[in-house]
Amino acid sequence: MNALLNRISTDPLVCFGKPCIKGTRIWVSLLLDFLAAGTTIEEILEDYPQLHREDIYAAIAYGAEMSRERFVEIPSPTAA
């Protein structure tokens, strides 16, 4: 298991059990959404000073692990 994943926590009493950066209420999915939208790691760290660079890497690692376990249907391109 990736050691970065120790930075992720799930607690049914915190954020409805959604995966968060340990010790915060910052959802992993929020960080992944920011990154997908083009927000840089530096911008995220500036906006969320309680986070560390390793927390961002942990969110990416968590997303990678989850993608191995879940099938996501991607529509195929249609002929024009």
N, CA, C and O atoms as a printed pandas DataFrame, in Angstrom:
     atom_number atom_name residue_name chain_id  residue_number  x_coord  y_coord  z_coord
0              1         N          MET        A               1    0.840   -1.191    0.000
1              2        CA          MET        A               1    0.000    0.000    0.000
2              3         C          MET        A               1    0.879    1.247    0.000
3              4         O          MET        A               1    1.931    1.284    0.640
4              5         N          ASN        A               2    0.436    2.246   -0.716
5              6        CA          ASN        A               2    1.150    3.504   -0.798
6              7         C          ASN        A               2    1.109    4.208    0.560
7              8         O          ASN        A               2    0.030    4.426    1.112
8              9         N          ALA        A               3    2.272    4.562    1.096
9             10        CA          ALA        A               3    2.350    5.210    2.410
10            11         C          ALA        A               3    1.588    6.537    2.445
11            12         O          ALA        A               3    1.132    6.964    3.506
12            13         N          LEU        A               4    1.450    7.181    1.300
13            14        CA          LEU        A               4    0.708    8.446    1.261
14            15         C          LEU        A               4   -0.748    8.257    1.684
15            16         O          LEU        A               4   -1.381    9.190    2.179
16            17         N          LEU        A               5   -1.271    7.063    1.490
17            18        CA          LEU        A               5   -2.680    6.826    1.815
18            19         C          LEU        A               5   -2.953    6.933    3.315
19            20         O          LEU        A               5   -4.108    7.039    3.726
20            21         N          ASN        A               6   -1.900    6.906    4.134
21            22        CA          ASN        A               6   -2.074    7.119    5.572
22            23         C          ASN        A               6   -2.515    8.542    5.879
23            24         O          ASN        A               6   -2.941    8.830    6.998
24            25         N          ARG        A               7   -2.417    9.431    4.901
25            26        CA          ARG        A               7   -2.826   10.824    5.081
26            27         C          ARG        A               7   -4.324   11.017    4.820
27            28         O          ARG        A               7   -4.850   12.118    4.983
28            29         N          ILE        A               8   -5.001    9.945    4.417
29            30        CA          ILE        A               8   -6.425    9.992    4.101
30            31         C          ILE        A               8   -7.191    9.323    5.239
31            32         O          ILE        A               8   -6.757    8.303    5.773
32            33         N          SER        A               9   -8.329    9.901    5.606
33            34        CA          SER        A               9   -9.158    9.277    6.637
34            35         C          SER        A               9  -10.616    9.266    6.196
35            36         O          SER        A               9  -11.056   10.108    5.412
36            37         N          THR        A              10  -11.339    8.309    6.711
37            38        CA          THR        A              10  -12.785    8.262    6.539
38            39         C          THR        A              10  -13.381    8.033    7.918
39            40         O          THR        A              10  -12.960    7.136    8.648
40            41         N          ASP        A              11  -14.356    8.847    8.264
41            42        CA          ASP        A              11  -15.016    8.759    9.559
42            43         C          ASP        A              11  -16.479    9.091    9.330
43            44         O          ASP        A              11  -16.788   10.177    8.838
44            45         N          PRO        A              12  -17.384    8.193    9.671
45            46        CA          PRO        A              12  -18.801    8.463    9.422
46            47         C          PRO        A              12  -19.311    9.722   10.115
47            48         O          PRO        A              12  -20.357   10.255    9.744
48            49         N          LEU        A              13  -18.581   10.198   11.114
49            50        CA          LEU        A              13  -18.997   11.402   11.836
50            51         C          LEU        A              13  -18.375   12.675   11.266
51            52         O          LEU        A              13  -18.671   13.777   11.730
52            53         N          VAL        A              14  -17.522   12.522   10.270
53            54        CA          VAL        A              14  -16.858   13.681    9.647
54            55         C          VAL        A              14  -17.181   13.667    8.155
55            56         O          VAL        A              14  -16.860   12.709    7.452
56            57         N          CYS        A              15  -17.807   14.718    7.685
57            58        CA          CYS        A              15  -18.118   14.873    6.259
58            59         C          CYS        A              15  -18.845   13.659    5.691
59            60         O          CYS        A              15  -18.583   13.231    4.567
60            61         N          PHE        A              16  -19.765   13.112    6.492
61            62        CA          PHE        A              16  -20.601   11.996    6.042
62            63         C          PHE        A              16  -19.790   10.767    5.636
63            64         O          PHE        A              16  -20.263    9.941    4.856
64            65         N          GLY        A              17  -18.571   10.645    6.162
65            66        CA          GLY        A              17  -17.738    9.493    5.850
66            67         C          GLY        A              17  -16.967    9.593    4.557
67            68         O          GLY        A              17  -16.308    8.637    4.150
68            69         N          LYS        A              18  -17.041   10.752    3.898
69            70        CA          LYS        A              18  -16.288   10.914    2.644
70            71         C          LYS        A              18  -14.787   10.952    2.958
71            72         O          LYS        A              18  -14.387   11.461    4.006
72            73         N          PRO        A              19  -13.969   10.423    2.067
73            74        CA          PRO        A              19  -12.521   10.461    2.279
74            75         C          PRO        A              19  -12.023   11.904    2.350
75            76         O          PRO        A              19  -12.284   12.715    1.461
76            77         N          CYS        A              20  -11.306   12.200    3.423
77            78        CA          CYS        A              20  -10.762   13.543    3.663
78            79         C          CYS        A              20   -9.278   13.432    3.960
79            80         O          CYS        A              20   -8.761   12.360    4.273
80            81         N          ILE        A              21   -8.612   14.564    3.853
81            82        CA          ILE        A              21   -7.236   14.635    4.318
82            83         C          ILE        A              21   -7.293   14.552    5.841
83            84         O          ILE        A              21   -8.022   15.307    6.485
84            85         N          LYS        A              22   -6.528   13.640    6.404
85            86        CA          LYS        A              22   -6.571   13.375    7.837
86            87         C          LYS        A              22   -6.406   14.660    8.641
87            88         O          LYS        A              22   -5.520   15.469    8.365
88            89         N          GLY        A              23   -7.270   14.835    9.641
89            90        CA          GLY        A              23   -7.207   16.007   10.508
90            91         C          GLY        A              23   -7.889   17.235    9.939
91            92         O          GLY        A              23   -7.841   18.308   10.540
92            93         N          THR        A              24   -8.532   17.087    8.770
93            94        CA          THR        A              24   -9.232   18.211    8.144
94            95         C          THR        A              24  -10.619   17.754    7.711
95            96         O          THR        A              24  -10.979   16.586    7.855
96            97         N          ARG        A              25  -11.368   18.676    7.190
97            98        CA          ARG        A              25  -12.653   18.371    6.561
98            99         C          ARG        A              25  -12.566   18.642    5.055
99           100         O          ARG        A              25  -13.568   18.947    4.409
100          101         N          ILE        A              26  -11.377   18.529    4.523
101          102        CA          ILE        A              26  -11.139   18.778    3.098
102          103         C          ILE        A              26  -11.238   17.452    2.356
103          104         O          ILE        A              26  -10.421   16.551    2.545
104          105         N          TRP        A              27  -12.252   17.357    1.514
105          106        CA          TRP        A              27  -12.513   16.121    0.775
106          107         C          TRP        A              27  -11.424   15.864   -0.253
107          108         O          TRP        A              27  -10.924   16.787   -0.897
108          109         N          VAL        A              28  -11.070   14.613   -0.391
109          110        CA          VAL        A              28  -10.157   14.188   -1.444
110          111         C          VAL        A              28  -10.738   14.575   -2.803
111          112         O          VAL        A              28  -10.015   15.049   -3.680
112          113         N          SER        A              29  -12.037   14.372   -2.975
113          114        CA          SER        A              29  -12.670   14.678   -4.261
114          115         C          SER        A              29  -12.568   16.165   -4.602
115          116         O          SER        A              29  -12.452   16.519   -5.776
116          117         N          LEU        A              30  -12.608   17.029   -3.606
117          118        CA          LEU        A              30  -12.460   18.466   -3.853
118          119         C          LEU        A              30  -11.080   18.757   -4.435
119          120         O          LEU        A              30  -10.947   19.495   -5.412
120          121         N          LEU        A              31  -10.066   18.171   -3.826
121          122        CA          LEU        A              31   -8.704   18.393   -4.317
122          123         C          LEU        A              31   -8.532   17.852   -5.729
123          124         O          LEU        A              31   -7.891   18.488   -6.566
124          125         N          LEU        A              32   -9.100   16.685   -5.994
125          126        CA          LEU        A              32   -9.008   16.121   -7.347
126          127         C          LEU        A              32   -9.758   16.984   -8.352
127          128         O          LEU        A              32   -9.303   17.160   -9.483
128          129         N          ASP        A              33  -10.911   17.524   -7.944
129          130        CA          ASP        A              33  -11.647   18.435   -8.832
130          131         C          ASP        A              33  -10.823   19.674   -9.145
131          132         O          ASP        A              33  -10.776   20.114  -10.294
132          133         N          PHE        A              34  -10.174   20.242   -8.133
133          134        CA          PHE        A              34   -9.322   21.411   -8.370
134          135         C          PHE        A              34   -8.226   21.088   -9.368
135          136         O          PHE        A              34   -8.004   21.835  -10.321
136          137         N          LEU        A              35   -7.540   19.974   -9.149
137          138        CA          LEU        A              35   -6.446   19.583  -10.046
138          139         C          LEU        A              35   -6.952   19.343  -11.460
139          140         O          LEU        A              35   -6.309   19.744  -12.431
140          141         N          ALA        A              36   -8.103   18.689  -11.577
141          142        CA          ALA        A              36   -8.674   18.414  -12.899
142          143         C          ALA        A              36   -9.049   19.701  -13.622
143          144         O          ALA        A              36   -9.021   19.755  -14.852
144          145         N          ALA        A              37   -9.399   20.736  -12.863
145          146        CA          ALA        A              37   -9.777   22.019  -13.451
146          147         C          ALA        A              37   -8.564   22.879  -13.792
147          148         O          ALA        A              37   -8.707   23.974  -14.336
148          149         N          GLY        A              38   -7.371   22.381  -13.470
149          150        CA          GLY        A              38   -6.162   23.130  -13.817
150          151         C          GLY        A              38   -5.558   23.938  -12.693
151          152         O          GLY        A              38   -4.567   24.639  -12.900
152          153         N          THR        A              39   -6.135   23.857  -11.502
153          154        CA          THR        A              39   -5.550   24.552  -10.353
154          155         C          THR        A              39   -4.221   23.883  -10.026
155          156         O          THR        A              39   -4.130   22.656   -9.983
156          157         N          THR        A              40   -3.203   24.686   -9.798
157          158        CA          THR        A              40   -1.892   24.121   -9.491
158          159         C          THR        A              40   -1.822   23.727   -8.017
159          160         O          THR        A              40   -2.606   24.191   -7.189
160          161         N          ILE        A              41   -0.868   22.866   -7.721
161          162        CA          ILE        A              41   -0.654   22.477   -6.327
162          163         C          ILE        A              41   -0.326   23.706   -5.498
163          164         O          ILE        A              41   -0.794   23.835   -4.367
164          165         N          GLU        A              42    0.463   24.596   -6.040
165          166        CA          GLU        A              42    0.837   25.805   -5.312
166          167         C          GLU        A              42   -0.394   26.655   -4.990
167          168         O          GLU        A              42   -0.498   27.206   -3.894
168          169         N          GLU        A              43   -1.324   26.760   -5.939
169          170        CA          GLU        A              43   -2.551   27.533   -5.701
170          171         C          GLU        A              43   -3.405   26.887   -4.615
171          172         O          GLU        A              43   -3.974   27.581   -3.772
172          173         N          ILE        A              44   -3.495   25.571   -4.635
173          174        CA          ILE        A              44   -4.266   24.877   -3.599
174          175         C          ILE        A              44   -3.636   25.109   -2.232
175          176         O          ILE        A              44   -4.339   25.397   -1.263
176          177         N          LEU        A              45   -2.317   24.985   -2.150
177          178        CA          LEU        A              45   -1.628   25.181   -0.877
178          179         C          LEU        A              45   -1.774   26.608   -0.373
179          180         O          LEU        A              45   -1.824   26.848    0.833
180          181         N          GLU        A              46   -1.843   27.540   -1.290
181          182        CA          GLU        A              46   -2.037   28.942   -0.893
182          183         C          GLU        A              46   -3.449   29.154   -0.334
183          184         O          GLU        A              46   -3.634   29.868    0.651
184          185         N          ASP        A              47   -4.433   28.529   -0.971
185          186        CA          ASP        A              47   -5.825   28.676   -0.536
186          187         C          ASP        A              47   -6.145   27.854    0.711
187          188         O          ASP        A              47   -7.056   28.200    1.465
188          189         N          TYR        A              48   -5.412   26.782    0.930
189          190        CA          TYR        A              48   -5.635   25.886    2.071
190          191         C          TYR        A              48   -4.315   25.707    2.822
191          192         O          TYR        A              48   -3.664   24.671    2.684
192          193         N          PRO        A              49   -3.914   26.706    3.616
193          194        CA          PRO        A              49   -2.587   26.665    4.256
194          195         C          PRO        A              49   -2.408   25.515    5.251
195          196         O          PRO        A              49   -1.279   25.213    5.638
196          197         N          GLN        A              50   -3.496   24.872    5.668
197          198        CA          GLN        A              50   -3.360   23.740    6.585
198          199         C          GLN        A              50   -2.894   22.470    5.865
199          200         O          GLN        A              50   -2.534   21.488    6.513
200          201         N          LEU        A              51   -2.900   22.489    4.537
201          202        CA          LEU        A              51   -2.469   21.336    3.756
202          203         C          LEU        A              51   -0.973   21.375    3.492
203          204         O          LEU        A              51   -0.338   22.429    3.515
204          205         N          HIS        A              52   -0.434   20.190    3.240
205          206        CA          HIS        A              52    0.961   20.030    2.835
206          207         C          HIS        A              52    0.977   19.416    1.437
207          208         O          HIS        A              52    0.008   18.783    1.020
208          209         N          ARG        A              53    2.054   19.602    0.737
209          210        CA          ARG        A              53    2.194   19.055   -0.613
210          211         C          ARG        A              53    1.897   17.548   -0.618
211          212         O          ARG        A              53    1.264   17.043   -1.545
212          213         N          GLU        A              54    2.351   16.839    0.409
213          214        CA          GLU        A              54    2.116   15.396    0.491
214          215         C          GLU        A              54    0.622   15.069    0.570
215          216         O          GLU        A              54    0.197   14.001    0.129
216          217         N          ASP        A              55   -0.184   15.995    1.137
217          218        CA          ASP        A              55   -1.636   15.784    1.185
218          219         C          ASP        A              55   -2.223   15.768   -0.223
219          220         O          ASP        A              55   -3.115   14.972   -0.517
220          221         N          ILE        A              56   -1.729   16.637   -1.083
221          222        CA          ILE        A              56   -2.195   16.673   -2.467
222          223         C          ILE        A              56   -1.795   15.376   -3.175
223          224         O          ILE        A              56   -2.595   14.768   -3.885
224          225         N          TYR        A              57   -0.536   14.965   -2.967
225          226        CA          TYR        A              57   -0.085   13.705   -3.553
226          227         C          TYR        A              57   -0.912   12.530   -3.026
227          228         O          TYR        A              57   -1.200   11.588   -3.764
228          229         N          ALA        A              58   -1.289   12.591   -1.752
229          230        CA          ALA        A              58   -2.112   11.526   -1.172
230          231         C          ALA        A              58   -3.474   11.471   -1.854
231          232         O          ALA        A              58   -3.989   10.386   -2.124
232          233         N          ALA        A              59   -4.058   12.633   -2.134
233          234        CA          ALA        A              59   -5.344   12.667   -2.833
234          235         C          ALA        A              59   -5.217   12.047   -4.220
235          236         O          ALA        A              59   -6.097   11.302   -4.652
236          237         N          ILE        A              60   -4.141   12.348   -4.909
237          238        CA          ILE        A              60   -3.909   11.768   -6.241
238          239         C          ILE        A              60   -3.728   10.253   -6.123
239          240         O          ILE        A              60   -4.288    9.495   -6.914
240          241         N          ALA        A              61   -2.950    9.820   -5.143
241          242        CA          ALA        A              61   -2.732    8.391   -4.942
242          243         C          ALA        A              61   -4.037    7.677   -4.614
243          244         O          ALA        A              61   -4.282    6.569   -5.090
244          245         N          TYR        A              62   -4.867    8.313   -3.803
245          246        CA          TYR        A              62   -6.170    7.723   -3.457
246          247         C          TYR        A              62   -7.036    7.599   -4.710
247          248         O          TYR        A              62   -7.664    6.565   -4.935
248          249         N          GLY        A              63   -7.067    8.640   -5.514
249          250        CA          GLY        A              63   -7.829    8.598   -6.760
250          251         C          GLY        A              63   -7.336    7.501   -7.688
251          252         O          GLY        A              63   -8.132    6.831   -8.346
252          253         N          ALA        A              64   -6.023    7.318   -7.740
253          254        CA          ALA        A              64   -5.454    6.262   -8.575
254          255         C          ALA        A              64   -5.880    4.889   -8.068
255          256         O          ALA        A              64   -6.249    4.018   -8.856
256          257         N          GLU        A              65   -5.829    4.701   -6.766
257          258        CA          GLU        A              65   -6.255    3.424   -6.186
258          259         C          GLU        A              65   -7.730    3.167   -6.466
259          260         O          GLU        A              65   -8.108    2.052   -6.824
260          261         N          MET        A              66   -8.552    4.172   -6.309
261          262        CA          MET        A              66   -9.989    4.004   -6.533
262          263         C          MET        A              66  -10.278    3.693   -7.995
263          264         O          MET        A              66  -11.203    2.937   -8.292
264          265         N          SER        A              67   -9.510    4.258   -8.903
265          266        CA          SER        A              67   -9.759    4.009  -10.326
266          267         C          SER        A              67   -9.459    2.559  -10.699
267          268         O          SER        A              67   -9.974    2.053  -11.697
268          269         N          ARG        A              68   -8.650    1.911   -9.921
269          270        CA          ARG        A              68   -8.358    0.502  -10.176
270          271         C          ARG        A              68   -9.496   -0.403   -9.716
271          272         O          ARG        A              68   -9.590   -1.552  -10.146
272          273         N          GLU        A              69  -10.346    0.103   -8.859
273          274        CA          GLU        A              69  -11.416   -0.702   -8.273
274          275         C          GLU        A              69  -12.785   -0.424   -8.862
275          276         O          GLU        A              69  -13.728   -1.173   -8.607
276          277         N          ARG        A              70  -12.913    0.625   -9.636
277          278        CA          ARG        A              70  -14.228    1.031  -10.095
278          279         C          ARG        A              70  -14.227    1.222  -11.597
279          280         O          ARG        A              70  -13.330    1.862  -12.147
280          281         N          PHE        A              71  -15.205    0.681  -12.249
281          282        CA          PHE        A              71  -15.356    0.844  -13.687
282          283         C          PHE        A              71  -16.078    2.152  -13.959
283          284         O          PHE        A              71  -17.156    2.399  -13.417
284          285         N          VAL        A              72  -15.498    2.969  -14.780
285          286        CA          VAL        A              72  -16.116    4.228  -15.171
286          287         C          VAL        A              72  -16.358    4.160  -16.667
287          288         O          VAL        A              72  -15.413    4.048  -17.447
288          289         N          GLU        A              73  -17.610    4.227  -17.068
289          290        CA          GLU        A              73  -17.933    4.148  -18.482
290          291         C          GLU        A              73  -17.579    5.458  -19.165
291          292         O          GLU        A              73  -18.055    6.525  -18.779
292          293         N          ILE        A              74  -16.745    5.361  -20.174
293          294        CA          ILE        A              74  -16.339    6.522  -20.966
294          295         C          ILE        A              74  -17.009    6.357  -22.321
295          296         O          ILE        A              74  -16.772    5.362  -23.006
296          297         N          PRO        A              75  -17.847    7.322  -22.723
297          298        CA          PRO        A              75  -18.513    7.185  -24.016
298          299         C          PRO        A              75  -17.505    7.174  -25.157
299          300         O          PRO        A              75  -16.552    7.953  -25.160
300          301         N          SER        A              76  -17.716    6.306  -26.106
301          302        CA          SER        A              76  -16.818    6.269  -27.254
302          303         C          SER        A              76  -17.234    7.351  -28.226
303          304         O          SER        A              76  -18.409    7.708  -28.311
304          305         N          PRO        A              77  -16.262    7.872  -28.961
305          306        CA          PRO        A              77  -16.604    8.914  -29.936
306          307         C          PRO        A              77  -17.496    8.333  -31.047
307          308         O          PRO        A              77  -17.325    7.190  -31.469
308          309         N          THR        A              78  -18.417    9.125  -31.488
309          310        CA          THR        A              78  -19.288    8.689  -32.588
310          311         C          THR        A              78  -18.766    9.230  -33.892
311          312         O          THR        A              78  -18.148   10.293  -33.936
312          313         N          ALA        A              79  -19.015    8.496  -34.950
313          314        CA          ALA        A              79  -18.570    8.950  -36.273
314          315         C          ALA        A              79  -19.386   10.158  -36.699
315          316         O          ALA        A              79  -20.603   10.186  -36.519
316          317         N          ALA        A              80  -18.733   11.133  -37.252
317          318        CA          ALA        A              80  -19.425   12.354  -37.683
318          319         C          ALA        A              80  -20.003   12.199  -39.049
319          320         O          ALA        A              80  -20.619   13.130  -39.568
